[in-house]
């Protein structure tokens, strides 16, 4: 038995209200679970089987849940993609998983493109140190869409360079409703937990325009119906208003990026019970990225001009908001806490940002019994210095003292 004793400040992840913050608490951990959360009692714990850790100067929170990860991506340049798909790709992914957990404070991650069941299994078996994974395996898009990275000088006999098909991963490129149904079946057979689609074009992809269309309504209907029949939900990359509307109207559960969401779309999403994952940090980081083509940089600027307003609109509309990093640029892995900072920069209150990357995320991504510091939950905890709840920027200055995963 381990006891985190006399915790100076505890954010338990149960809500986005001040009621989720407590002071001078004891958290009892036995095996992988939280046994009890109680007001500090200086007379306890006792006994040789109990290890007491003095936390009287620390803040404790749940481990972060990153709802938009890519643990196989090193960067989006041609050399990066070649390394990612080469023989050393697994080694890079192992390092990414390690730093995401140990430095980024992420104990659970929803990887929405790239990671196969092999990585998930190796983490679960303890062979690789990293956050537990929920995986989409592919990021489905049409020919010429966001997952198609061949560019205009393509050889049409080739498949996309981003995530080519291989063991445990079918192709991300799919066209037509029946082919979409088959692809969802393949993802399920490969151990996918959810399905990720591109309801709109993307920012860093080399040839698609943001205002154009990716999938059709019939294709999205087929994907969502097939996923539901296999106990999976669908998350959609969606920047444009057309893409967001398609996702809302045709059965998508989680809408990601939301760069051009307006009040009308937010209301429709609310009525349908959709969640949103804005990925604010990557949008801010892309404005400072080097070596992007003029075409991609133009799209970056389009998104930068509207994203913060879209996030505020979604939040004010009462939409359930998760936190996800979309770490596609070098240097993002292991700094996942920066999504908390970025969401706050975009106008989201601190506790709402934290809730969207802890307790709320655990409820909505299918990661059972994680995200909260509560009896019976998995013991995923961050032990930190300073006021990281109100000021997550403190992580940049070394506030993270310890990461506890599964006790």
Buried (B, 14 or more C-beta within 10 A) or exposed (E): EBBBBBBBBBBBBBBBEEEBBBEBBBBBBBEEBBBEBEEBEEEBBEEEEBEBBEBEEBBBBBBBBBBBBBBBBBBBBEEBBEBBBEEEBBEBBBBBBBBBBBBBBBBBBBBBBBBBBBBBBBBEEEEBBBBBBBBBBBBBBBBBBBBBBBEEEBEEEEBBBBBBBEEBBBBBBBBEBEBBBBBBBBBBEBBBBBBBBBBBBBBBBBBBBBBEBBBBEEBBBBBBBBBBEEEBBBBBBBBBBBBBBBBBBBBBBBBBBBBBBBEEBBBBBBEBEBBBBBBBBBBBBBEEBEEBEEBBBEBBEBBBEBBBBBBBBBBEBEBBBBBBBBBBBBEBBBBBBBBBBBBBBBBBEBBBBBBBBBBBBBBBBEBEBBBBBBEEBBBBBBBBBBBBBBBBBBBEEEBBBBBBBBB
